[in-house]
Amino acid sequence: MLQSLSLKGETPTFRQVKNICAAVHLNVNFDDLYDEFSTHKEALRSIVESSKQRQSVADKWVEFLIGCEVVPPVLYRVVSYIVAAWQ
């Protein structure tokens, strides 16, 4: 399930991210998460399509967040929680 946040091959879906939050008992506002996810879907797709094969998951997310005009706070919380758990 966590593999969907690896940004390898496929862009994660909102449903996948929501399921991950539920599985790890991360309490977030899903309406806000949906809005952020919808707003940044193309940027995520771009990272997935352009990322280097050996680029780490954390580096991909950093690249995505740096590219955001305004960092999406709920998505940032989810990603930072999951990436920290992978470390």
SULTAHU-V300415 format. One record per backbone hydrogen bond with DSSP energy under -1.0 kcal/mol. CO is the residue of the C=O (numbers start at 1). NH is the residue of the N-H. E is the energy in kcal/mol with one decimal. If there is no record, write none. Layout:
co->CO nh->NH e->E
co->CO nh->NH e->E
This chain:
co->1 nh->4 e->-1.4
co->2 nh->5 e->-2.1
co->3 nh->6 e->-2.1
co->8 nh->10 e->-1.2
co->13 nh->17 e->-2.1
co->14 nh->18 e->-3.0
co->15 nh->19 e->-2.6
co->16 nh->20 e->-2.2
co->17 nh->21 e->-2.3
co->18 nh->22 e->-2.1
co->19 nh->23 e->-2.6
co->20 nh->24 e->-2.2
co->21 nh->26 e->-2.9
co->29 nh->33 e->-2.4
co->30 nh->34 e->-2.6
co->31 nh->35 e->-2.2
co->32 nh->36 e->-2.7
co->33 nh->37 e->-3.0
co->34 nh->38 e->-2.8
co->35 nh->39 e->-2.3
co->36 nh->40 e->-2.0
co->40 nh->44 e->-2.3
co->41 nh->45 e->-2.4
co->42 nh->46 e->-2.3
co->43 nh->47 e->-1.9
co->44 nh->48 e->-2.4
co->45 nh->49 e->-2.5
co->46 nh->50 e->-2.1
co->47 nh->51 e->-1.6
co->52 nh->55 e->-1.4
co->56 nh->60 e->-2.0
co->57 nh->61 e->-2.1
co->58 nh->62 e->-2.4
co->59 nh->63 e->-2.5
co->60 nh->64 e->-2.3
co->61 nh->65 e->-2.9
co->62 nh->66 e->-2.8
co->63 nh->67 e->-1.6
co->72 nh->76 e->-2.7
co->73 nh->77 e->-2.0
co->74 nh->78 e->-2.3
co->75 nh->79 e->-2.8
co->76 nh->80 e->-3.0
co->77 nh->81 e->-2.0
co->78 nh->82 e->-2.4
co->79 nh->83 e->-3.1
co->80 nh->84 e->-2.0
co->81 nh->85 e->-1.5
co->82 nh->86 e->-1.6
co->83 nh->87 e->-1.3
